[in-house]
Amino acid sequence: MLTGTIRSQIDQIWNAFWSGGVSNPLSVIEQLTFLMFIKRLDDLHTVEERKSEDLSIPMQRSIFPLGTNDKGEPYENLRWSRFKHFEAREMMRIVDEHVFPFLRALGEEGSSYGTHMKDARLGFSNPNLLAKVVQMLDEIPMEDRDTKGDVYEYMLGKIASAGQNGQFRTPRHIIALMVNLMAPAPTDVICDPAAGTSGFLVSAAEYLRTHHPQILRNAESRDHFHNQMFHGFDFDSTMLRIGAMNMTLHGIENPDIAYRDSLAEEHGADEGRYSLILANPPFAGSLDYDTTSKDLLKIVKTKKTELLFMALFLRLMRTGGRAAVVVPDGVLFGSSKAHKDIRKMLVEDHQLEAIIKLPSGVFRPYAGVSCAIVIFTKTNSGGTDNVWFYDMTADGQSLDDKRTPLLEDAKLGPVPDEALTEEEHAKNNLPDILTRWQALEGEADRPRTAQSFMVPASEIIGTGSWDLSLNRYKEIEHEEVEHQTPAEIIAELRALEGEIAAGLDRLEEMLG
């Protein structure tokens, strides 16, 4: 958890960019990403230097070579700890003419840090702004992994609060809910085919650190965690840089964060590779058949991106693999053949486990569209018995554009620090969702008037359209009306008649 002081420091950095003429929030976070990356390179080099000195052995991973570069500048001057002391114009010269070309060269060499920096450029020309931002970043204490990650997450939150490019960021508490529902295991291979800022992958990594700390104590599982477990794809190079930095600052050494247009490219190399998919893809309408991957069109013939992503998830998952993904409500009840085909596949060919309806304000202020979380397992042999429906009505924040927290921090999120009362549950359904999911056997007898209930697969199939909309199955509880005799009803009407007559008399007197 960040202190108020650190939050204030980040706010000041953001305001410095804004007053210095860099007003696009995505540009601000991109430049901060570069600067934090440059600082991290120096930190890594310093750690190796100290290890070399303490153990009297040569440096095993030297980032900054000895001597000078091809322009005659000492590599030592390219280090954060060195140039941060330079005068503003000299700092600008070093960073622009030498540090950024060094970053791009790292990218060309294909190092795990440099892969997404090959087209890095300094995005502003004010030396005083650079010197000010370097100084302020240097003053933020980021020694431990948790603080580094939280600092960057808070910066990413600025993208959303600035009211621009917020579509790249799923609310953190919704991500946490989905990760806790799926409970990643140390052997999982996890993929987000529309990774954005890598929020799902970061949250999955934090879940594993918390619930399976032994994963980093064993050499084999530690190697799997750092090198094979996490895979994220995006077709926006800025997002790739931001996502890769987010993973790095959360302590994942070599995640597979790669450029890929997930709906356009063939997926033969990745087919059946992943055991867990967590995603909230962009649902941007329709694609042309010509630009759509042919292997996805074999699964479902459609131009709609939301259905193509569902086909993609099934394509990428291994048999026995699980998925928790966000879909727009239209996927659940759309009437086209493609909509029905996808739902039929989920219900009859695989194991559909849950539909969690989200309140329509969850993604405000960027979108008011109604969505749901769909949870399923790829079996290729059916297995759907009952489908669990949950009608989430509150996520702990107001459902207007401001998204104001409705409870104190200790009572927010899917795993709050303090238990919630019945009244507080009405403001935050997430802990109840997780509790009920972990004890599904108790849901079988709940009535359809409850907030959550089970629906047999046979009933869903019986609709003929494999309808998965919660309102199709939910029943409304009607209040009991007290039974009255005809005489009692006549007496009430006569009393009402008397009141009306008296009122008319008073009105007549007033008009007099």
Steps between C-alpha positions, in 0.01 A plus 500: 500500500643837400533771761340838450848650460588274206162564336564872536845462344354318199228763466770768493689315225180472297427870549858587396448323166165670456638850566803417281280446196468119502124470546406164345486260797619210284806704393569584865491135609711402199773752589483397867537140386820585313644692795411227752652244265822704475510522880439126534791421264731699725360329812562156347853598400567631853381173657738305273786736586449449872473124460824500300680706765366299796582162346814610313371354173452656154159660431265239356254741339657832403245735345720804451835409337831652600649778286312722257233456235548560126446875554771520761265535799599297809241229567524601865321827412204304367416367846215660697712533811750706298295724270245591769765735643564679169380852418162494318626567145789255537259239639272558201790452259614177665152350524384599151822438303645203689265330750207451260720365217646264761145385585420442134819297460396284796174435319677394182715258699178341628570520873201436725501863611562658163255314276231768520740795501629472142305807385533697825521877458514786748161666464569854619761768436502698824827437696355642821201265482731201454721605793193559719341163417831312550543663840142426610514138378831455681342617827225235494613202710467194274743258661261207535293325235162574660560875507635505143194316377258714700665821376459390140141383558418840648652664194292275275195608695575850379432386144146414602437801723618734225197393299700387200622156392328348803378211285844347546446439868251261657416610858751340734238354736321325210833352389564387859157335515559306177847388609373386840213313335746311280766451772810461276723202584884485487489277192266722296596664171301823497401712199323830438458544122408869546743584777500881499685602818533130604267546797371141494850352477633722781206410724548128427869531592415674828241232579762228449756680718241527779337156481795292371816664641690176444488567126806726531697267730536212255733556201273329248176672605682834533627467142147418384363806686752743350533359148210277388190580704382842378400588143337823384427627150405842364526685170577840656874554555440759773281256689765229459762724659270594785391138554857370489613764752205418726604135502867585555428733792288226657800270496442275196836483328420381148128499418388433143343837416488500121360692203210311348170582338317217672202489263695535177788254534485122473540320832646164402812547714294593806210260460428319825794662678342677798341358813344827620365798307407825672382780274281802442555555126394813313166437332514750217234383262578310181798389293514408133523131419815577301682635806382229738697188588372206295539257790258710707248516217500120495373508859240772450413677174453860608642851471420594861809542716334380821417162342840474330670551836292217649613280212859614563483404867381151411775471238779601739388290799629151559249226582422544869597867478285758678392852410342801669424769244286813473245506218232753401147385581422446133715185503257352755176550306579618144276338243735454204618153400855583612379609846303177541790289370742640760251447784420149381874422494549626856200309637511175302863456386678640807422567866334835561519571872386853579348823371558799728298798383682830560319827574501728196708772671808285564691641202384860535583768404626334179215263426159435644454171315372207703749215531542168676784275615482158333686210663551175310729200456602360162419128490408422136262244650230699678465492876264789569267388777373814670594860421538739792351846452579799723341842469769743616330829588788680678879484475596734784496819292228732380376404155511853361786664311682593822525137628534616862582229761193418711691338788834547673803333337501208746155394378555528124601235247425127488716420806445789743705537818179519706177302477202678347159544661180434307465872439858522372447197274241710317788736410761233418389159366851379413580310825161326482564394140833345598358329809209346310724393210723311744196311638286442191337190646304732728358690202296212361197562721489879475180636343504688170396813693839505678804699386668176388358166389563194284341422163520145356668469160191317372289811563749720313508258207120487508474869415608409147737798491723398793403830665744598779347830610435505874161668458378200298517285813472742791164522673365812670369465851150643530382647828219316671170693476272464801172331400188719555132410497261689265343670804839630615581632154158681482560651845842634391351651185219668701758647739699626204181640349435691824852647501463614140160662575642682803794622295269630228290684761812674640612596150154642427512712819844634407379600154189635664 
